[in-house]
Amino acid sequence: MKQLIEALQSGQLQDFASSEIKVYESSLTQVEGSTLLLLVRTDAGKKLIAVGDGEIYNQLNGDNVFGAKVCPLTHENRLTLNKFLPYTAPQAFGTQVATMGLGDRLGIASPGHIQTIRGRDIRPVLAQQSIRELTLTGRTYEDVLDAAAYAVFQEGYKDGYGADGDHLKKEEDIEYALRLGFTMLTLDCSEQIDNTIEGLSEAEVAAKYEQLPAELRSRYEERYLQTAANVPGASLTFTRQSLMKDVLIYDKAIDFMEAIFRRYITTLDRAVDFEISIDETATPTSPEAHYMVANELRQRGVTIFSMAPRFCGEFQKGIDYIGDIVQFEKELASHAAIAVHFEYKLSIHSGSDKFSVFPLIGKYTNGLFHLKTAGTNWLEAVRVVAKVNPSLYRRMHQFALEHFEEATAYYHVTTDINAIVPLASVSDEELPAYMDENNARQLLHITYGLLLQAKNADGSKQFADEFFQTLAEQEDTFAAGLGAHIGRHLELLGK
Ligand SMILES: O=C(O)[C@@H](O)[C@H](O)[C@H](O)C(=O)CO
C-alpha cells in the first residue's frame, strides 16, 4: 500500500484521472491479513481503495485501476465495511459512559467531530438525526449511517460511536431506525403530553382529575402523596394540586413510553439505548414530574438509558441558556439526582452553545450525561462559508431573511431579525462575525433545510452544490472550526 499511496500522491496512476489526490492515512487498514484498505479524496470525491485478494476485496463494488479496486462510498460498500470492520458499525453505550450527540445535517462533520472527541472521557453519537431534520434536508437514515461509518473508517476511530434515531414519534419511524441498526432510540412523547393542563384553573384541574378512573387516581395518590419520595440530593415536594396536574399532563405519555418499550425494545436481540424525550413541550418538567415519570417507568419495568426533561428557562437552538441560572442550578441538582437514583443518564437536548450552564451540567451529573448538539455543527459550516465565500454567504443570509417566518414553524426561537446588522453595511471580512451574534445564528440555524433544498428556476440547487463544494475545498478549515467550537463545549463540560 505504501507504493500505492506514493503512486496516488505522485499522480503515477494514469488510469486514475484525478488532478489531486488527498490520502487519509488514518484510514489505512489491513483486513484478514490479505486486503489493504485506504480512503482517498479525488476530483470525483472520496473513494475507498482496496488492494489484495481477501473476501472483503471480492465483496466491495468498484473499478479495477492499477491493480487496485477503487470503490465509491455507497450504502452497499458501507455495509461490507461494517461486516469486516465492526468498529465502523454503531454501538449502544449504556449508562456508564458520558455521550455526546453530534448531529451532522450535512454528512460531512463527523471527521472533525472524531478529531475533537478522540481521547476524551466521552463517546460520540455521530449518526444523530431527527425525522424533522431528515425531512428538512431531504436525507435518509441510510445516508446518516453511511456518512458516520465512512468518517469512522477515514479517521481510523475504534473507540465506538452511536446512532440515534432522534425525536421519533411514529412507530413506522421507530421500525425504520431499528431495522437499519440504529443503536439509540429517542422517543419523543410531546404529542402524548397534555400541555393544555397548565392553562386550567385549580378547580378545572380537580374536576378533570376526578374524571380519571378511581384505581388510577388511588395508585398515584398512594405512591406520591402517601409515600415520601426519598431521592438523595433531590428536593421534592408533592402536593395534591401539583400531583393532579402532573397526572393529567403525563399519564398518557407514560403509557406511550411503556407501550413502545414493550413493542420495540424488549423484543430486540441487541442492546439499544432507549431515551425518553419530554423536552419539546410548552410545559417545563418540574423535578416532581420528572420523579413521577421515572418512578412510574420503574414500577412498570421499563428501563431507560436517559431522560431529557424540559428544563426551566429556555434551551433555544444555537444560543446560550436564557433564564434564571440560580433556579436552573437548583432544579438541575434535583433532575440529576433523580437520574442517578433511577440509574439512567440525564439528557440535555438543544445542548448547542449552552456555555453558561455547561460547568453546572458537568458538576451535578458527575460527568455522566448525554448532551445533544446539531445546529451548532451546521453553523460552523456556515462560518466557513462566511470566511471563504462571502458571495455565497450573502446570498444564503438574504434568502434566510426572506424565509425566516416559514422556518419558525419547525423550531421555537425568540429571534429578533430586526436586530441583525444589515448585510449591506457589513464588509466581507466582517461576515463571519454574524456567527457570533445570537439573532443571526438563529436566523441561519432554523433555515438550514430551506437553504439546502432551495432550487433555481431550472431546478438546480440554489445554494447546496456551491455550499458543499466550498466545504469540500475547506475540509480542514471546517474540522478545525468544529475542533475549536465543540472543543469549547467539551472543556466547559469537564471533558
Ligand atoms: O433539529 C433537530 O430536530 C434535532 O437536532 C433536535 O433539536 C435534537 O434533539 C437536539 O436537541 C440537538 O441539539
The ligand as an SDF file (V2000), in Angstrom:
LIG
                    3D

 13 12  0  0  0  0  0  0  0  0999 V2000
  -33.1090   19.7670   14.9790 O   0  0  0  0  0  0  0  0  0  0  0  0
  -33.4990   18.6800   15.4340 C   0  0  0  0  0  0  0  0  0  0  0  0
  -34.5980   18.1510   15.1940 O   0  0  0  0  0  0  0  0  0  0  0  0
  -32.5830   17.9150   16.3820 C   0  0  0  0  0  0  0  0  0  0  0  0
  -31.2460   18.3740   16.2250 O   0  0  0  0  0  0  0  0  0  0  0  0
  -33.0160   18.1230   17.8350 C   0  0  0  0  0  0  0  0  0  0  0  0
  -33.0760   19.5010   18.0800 O   0  0  0  0  0  0  0  0  0  0  0  0
  -32.0370   17.4130   18.7520 C   0  0  0  0  0  0  0  0  0  0  0  0
  -32.7560   16.5570   19.6090 O   0  0  0  0  0  0  0  0  0  0  0  0
  -31.2490   18.3490   19.5840 C   0  0  0  0  0  0  0  0  0  0  0  0
  -31.6750   18.7390   20.6600 O   0  0  0  0  0  0  0  0  0  0  0  0
  -29.9420   18.8140   19.0520 C   0  0  0  0  0  0  0  0  0  0  0  0
  -29.4510   19.8880   19.7890 O   0  0  0  0  0  0  0  0  0  0  0  0
  1  2  2  0
  2  3  1  0
  2  4  1  0
  4  5  1  0
  4  6  1  0
  6  7  1  0
  6  8  1  0
  8  9  1  0
  8 10  1  0
 10 11  2  0
 10 12  1  0
 12 13  1  0
M  END
$$$$
